[in-house]
Amino acid sequence: MEVYADYAATTPVKPEVIEEMMTIYKSHFGNPSSIHSIGRDARRYLDESRRTVAKLLNAKPSEVIFTSGATESNNTAIKGLVYANEHLGNHIITTKIEHHSVLHVFEQLEKEGYDVTYLDVDDTGAIDLDQLKEALTNDTILVSIMFVNNEVGTVEPMYDIEDIVSESNALFHVDAVQAIGHLDVNFEDFKMDTLSLTAHKFGGPKGVGVLLVRDKTPIEYSQLGGEQETKRRAGTENLAQIVGLTKALELAHKNRDDNNLHLMQLKELFLVSLQERAIPFEVNGSMIDTTGHILNLYFPFIDVETMLTLLDLANIYVSSGSACTAGSTTPSHVLAAMYEDEERAKHSVRFSFNELTTDQEIKYIVAEIHKIYHKFKEE
């Protein structure tokens, strides 16, 4: 049996999405900026995608910018908001558990002379709201906090956070990559100024994402060239992938409640099955403020590299954290921020599921962990 349990890293492209994309590749190959009928045909698909994405996220079509993915969206938002507002202050805030496409941008801005506050988190991965309140000053121009953590699945208290930020002059950016398909992301309802997402986390293709920018937000755009995306992002639009993203978002939206129920049941089955077999483990993160698709577990009896290798040999594919740092043996910065115990990160594995995951697959994973435990327990 083969079990893929690394859906937080990427998801397979859904058949319905591939079908829509192939139609574009085969029959609607025009450049949306061309004024002849082939170009206008392509433009129609682009405009329709923008309207659909806006509707699904409750944003205005004018607030939707198509990008190459969340890394570009995060870079564009953070640098763009900071550079456009640097005359108002020099202080920016983020958390210690952000994805590297946010953290590394803040580290770069720090080198450029900006004053950065990195907020702490508790052992569930939630930020300290009082610390956020205290960190905000008249000089703070940007706060960037993720919606759902990609390693442990903790959902940050977004309504509380935005209430605090909205009382200051700071702009607010949210990396919502792991929230799409799991939580109701309603841009109009929230007070955030910018929001990023990427298609390949919810059954869409890699290499395409969205940056939502609220109307009248002061932001600078750095990618120069043509006048695509209403002069905000130069470069010929990747129409087939944009259409793929749109279809994937429609499906994620439509099936969200059913999928969430399925995922919570899988998570419960996993934890109960581990307990039944008396395998020692602890959950990293929150058991309450969490999504169903990510489960990060601490196994005291084995180091993570050995565990990943043995699971891989059993055809079970998981990770120790963000796929963007995989291949590096640096312990997870997320777990390091959550727990004082440095050893914990070296013994923790992230399992992540989606609607394709079955009960049988969960039972197979637990059975293999059980074998590994017995092998190492004796040693």
ChimeraX attribute file (.defattr): number of C-alpha atoms within 10 A of each C-alpha:
attribute: neighborCount
match mode: 1-to-1
recipient: residues
	/A:1	9
	/A:2	12
	/A:3	19
	/A:4	18
	/A:5	25
	/A:6	23
	/A:7	24
	/A:8	26
	/A:9	18
	/A:10	18
	/A:11	21
	/A:12	14
	/A:13	19
	/A:14	17
	/A:15	12
	/A:16	14
	/A:17	23
	/A:18	19
	/A:19	13
	/A:20	18
	/A:21	22
	/A:22	15
	/A:23	13
	/A:24	18
	/A:25	14
	/A:26	9
	/A:27	11
	/A:28	21
	/A:29	15
	/A:30	19
	/A:31	18
	/A:32	24
	/A:33	15
	/A:34	13
	/A:35	12
	/A:36	11
	/A:37	11
	/A:38	15
	/A:39	16
	/A:40	17
	/A:41	18
	/A:42	22
	/A:43	21
	/A:44	13
	/A:45	18
	/A:46	21
	/A:47	12
	/A:48	14
	/A:49	22
	/A:50	22
	/A:51	17
	/A:52	20
	/A:53	22
	/A:54	20
	/A:55	15
	/A:56	18
	/A:57	19
	/A:58	16
	/A:59	22
	/A:60	19
	/A:61	17
	/A:62	15
	/A:63	18
	/A:64	23
	/A:65	19
	/A:66	27
	/A:67	25
	/A:68	19
	/A:69	21
	/A:70	25
	/A:71	21
	/A:72	20
	/A:73	26
	/A:74	27
	/A:75	18
	/A:76	24
	/A:77	27
	/A:78	25
	/A:79	20
	/A:80	16
	/A:81	24
	/A:82	26
	/A:83	16
	/A:84	15
	/A:85	19
	/A:86	15
	/A:87	10
	/A:88	14
	/A:89	18
	/A:90	19
	/A:91	23
	/A:92	26
	/A:93	21
	/A:94	21
	/A:95	24
	/A:96	20
	/A:97	28
	/A:98	22
	/A:99	23
	/A:100	16
	/A:101	16
	/A:102	24
	/A:103	18
	/A:104	13
	/A:105	17
	/A:106	24
	/A:107	13
	/A:108	12
	/A:109	18
	/A:110	16
	/A:111	11
	/A:112	9
	/A:113	10
	/A:114	17
	/A:115	16
	/A:116	21
	/A:117	19
	/A:118	16
	/A:119	18
	/A:120	19
	/A:121	20
	/A:122	13
	/A:123	16
	/A:124	22
	/A:125	28
	/A:126	21
	/A:127	21
	/A:128	15
	/A:129	16
	/A:130	9
	/A:131	12
	/A:132	20
	/A:133	14
	/A:134	8
	/A:135	16
	/A:136	22
	/A:137	14
	/A:138	12
	/A:139	17
	/A:140	25
	/A:141	25
	/A:142	27
	/A:143	25
	/A:144	25
	/A:145	25
	/A:146	25
	/A:147	24
	/A:148	29
	/A:149	27
	/A:150	27
	/A:151	31
	/A:152	29
	/A:153	28
	/A:154	26
	/A:155	23
	/A:156	19
	/A:157	15
	/A:158	17
	/A:159	13
	/A:160	10
	/A:161	20
	/A:162	20
	/A:163	13
	/A:164	15
	/A:165	21
	/A:166	13
	/A:167	10
	/A:168	17
	/A:169	16
	/A:170	25
	/A:171	24
	/A:172	23
	/A:173	26
	/A:174	24
	/A:175	27
	/A:176	20
	/A:177	26
	/A:178	26
	/A:179	21
	/A:180	21
	/A:181	25
	/A:182	21
	/A:183	17
	/A:184	14
	/A:185	19
	/A:186	14
	/A:187	22
	/A:188	12
	/A:189	11
	/A:190	13
	/A:191	19
	/A:192	24
	/A:193	22
	/A:194	27
	/A:195	26
	/A:196	26
	/A:197	27
	/A:198	29
	/A:199	29
	/A:200	26
	/A:201	23
	/A:202	28
	/A:203	26
	/A:204	32
	/A:205	27
	/A:206	19
	/A:207	18
	/A:208	26
	/A:209	26
	/A:210	26
	/A:211	24
	/A:212	26
	/A:213	23
	/A:214	19
	/A:215	13
	/A:216	8
	/A:217	13
	/A:218	15
	/A:219	20
	/A:220	17
	/A:221	16
	/A:222	13
	/A:223	12
	/A:224	12
	/A:225	12
	/A:226	14
	/A:227	13
	/A:228	17
	/A:229	16
	/A:230	10
	/A:231	13
	/A:232	19
	/A:233	20
	/A:234	17
	/A:235	15
	/A:236	14
	/A:237	21
	/A:238	16
	/A:239	24
	/A:240	25
	/A:241	26
	/A:242	27
	/A:243	28
	/A:244	29
	/A:245	31
	/A:246	26
	/A:247	25
	/A:248	27
	/A:249	24
	/A:250	18
	/A:251	18
	/A:252	19
	/A:253	20
	/A:254	13
	/A:255	14
	/A:256	18
	/A:257	15
	/A:258	10
	/A:259	20
	/A:260	19
	/A:261	12
	/A:262	20
	/A:263	24
	/A:264	16
	/A:265	13
	/A:266	24
	/A:267	21
	/A:268	12
	/A:269	16
	/A:270	19
	/A:271	18
	/A:272	13
	/A:273	18
	/A:274	19
	/A:275	13
	/A:276	8
	/A:277	12
	/A:278	11
	/A:279	21
	/A:280	13
	/A:281	16
	/A:282	14
	/A:283	16
	/A:284	25
	/A:285	25
	/A:286	19
	/A:287	13
	/A:288	9
	/A:289	16
	/A:290	21
	/A:291	23
	/A:292	23
	/A:293	28
	/A:294	28
	/A:295	24
	/A:296	23
	/A:297	21
	/A:298	21
	/A:299	22
	/A:300	17
	/A:301	17
	/A:302	16
	/A:303	17
	/A:304	23
	/A:305	16
	/A:306	12
	/A:307	22
	/A:308	19
	/A:309	14
	/A:310	15
	/A:311	19
	/A:312	16
	/A:313	10
	/A:314	16
	/A:315	15
	/A:316	21
	/A:317	19
	/A:318	24
	/A:319	26
	/A:320	26
	/A:321	25
	/A:322	20
	/A:323	16
	/A:324	11
	/A:325	14
	/A:326	11
	/A:327	8
	/A:328	9
	/A:329	11
	/A:330	10
	/A:331	19
	/A:332	20
	/A:333	17
	/A:334	22
	/A:335	28
	/A:336	18
	/A:337	19
	/A:338	23
	/A:339	17
	/A:340	10
	/A:341	11
	/A:342	14
	/A:343	15
	/A:344	22
	/A:345	25
	/A:346	22
	/A:347	21
	/A:348	29
	/A:349	25
	/A:350	24
	/A:351	24
	/A:352	27
	/A:353	23
	/A:354	24
	/A:355	16
	/A:356	14
	/A:357	18
	/A:358	15
	/A:359	13
	/A:360	11
	/A:361	19
	/A:362	19
	/A:363	16
	/A:364	18
	/A:365	23
	/A:366	20
	/A:367	15
	/A:368	15
	/A:369	20
	/A:370	18
	/A:371	12
	/A:372	18
	/A:373	20
	/A:374	12
	/A:375	10
	/A:376	11
	/A:377	11
	/A:378	6
	/A:379	7
